[in-house]
């Protein structure tokens, strides 16, 4: 994916590359895109939750690499947007969770 993204971006087909991932390995792709003048948005999150396992309930974490977020042009912390929207009764955010 990284090679194809870089190749397509260098050909001038992207204004901004958006990455929805948390792996710090994408930092190298972001750096390379920046070296070609291409802006990058990363949508990341840091979430803690409890999960039932065969050994009982365990805390689990999903985290986005801080180094990746620091490298990108536009870091978007989705967990913070959702948390703030729920606290302020933002209809757009609350409607995300209406089933």
Secondary structure as UniProt FT lines:
FT   HELIX           2..10
FT   TURN            11..12
FT   STRAND          16..20
FT   TURN            24..25
FT   HELIX           26..35
FT   TURN            36..37
FT   STRAND          39..44
FT   STRAND          46..53
FT   TURN            54..55
FT   STRAND          56..63
FT   HELIX           66..71
FT   STRAND          74..77
FT   HELIX           78..87
FT   TURN            88..89
FT   HELIX           91..95
FT   TURN            96..97
//
